[in-house]
Amino acid sequence: MLEIAVEIVIFRLLEGVSENEFLAASNIMMKELGSLDGFIDRELLKKDDGSWMDLLHWENMDAATKAVKAALKLPLCLEYFKLIDEVMSHYSLFQSFEA
């Protein structure tokens, strides 16, 4: 069984942050985030009410928790974090279905 960890970050942009500024920071941050051990992929989702969700997959829970600690020390990640008000959670993948 796979040990994939799913990181869910639900957030809103801070007041005064434009969507273009945020998306640029999101793209730039991937240079650091994507190189962290255990990173699989990331999806960025937006709801009509202006809320956002970052959905990340990690090889396992250990990689996910280590990545959070590492990201808090990486300059490009810190620039991204300055733009959002977020709540983060980690889940272990139990089932996955494909077409």
Secondary structure, 3 states (H helix, E strand, C coil): CCCCEEEEEEEEECCCCCHHHHHHHHHHHHHHHCCCCCEEEEEEEECCCCCEEEEEEECCHHHHHHHHHHHCCCHHHHHHHCCEEEEEEEEECCCCCCC
